[in-house]
Amino acid sequence: MGKGDKRTKRGKIFAGSYGKTRQKPQTKNVPPKEGEEKAAKKGK
């Protein structure tokens, strides 16, 4: 139960993986403003 154990949070941090014990940080889904959305489409 330490850095070598991938089932623990510390082990997942050490291995750089995610799962039930260490979930990925949630990103806030903010809708873009009307002007920014149109500008982004023209950029392609």
N, C-alpha and C positions, 0 to 999 in steps of 0.2 A: 504494500500500500504506500506507494511513493511515486517518484518520477518515472519509474519503469512500468507502472501499472496504468495501462490505457483506460481502465474503467473509472479511475478517479479524476477529479477536476485538475489536480496538479499534474497528473500523467498526461492529460489531454493538452494542457498548456505546454508542457515539455515537448510533446510530439507534434504540436501545431495542428491538432485536429479538433473537430466539433462533434457534438452528439447530444444525448439526453442530459448528461451531467454538466456539459459546458456548451450552452447554446450560443449561436451566432448573435451578435448584437443587432437589435431590430433597427432598421432604418425608417425614418419617418417619411411616409409617402405624401409629399406636399405637391399638389397640382401646380404647374407653372402658370404664371400670369399670362393674360391673353397676348400681350405684345411679345413676350419672350418665346411663346410657343410658335408664333408665326415666323419669327426671326430664325429659330432653330431649324425649321423646315426649309427655309430658303438657303441655308448654309450647305446643304447636301449637294 
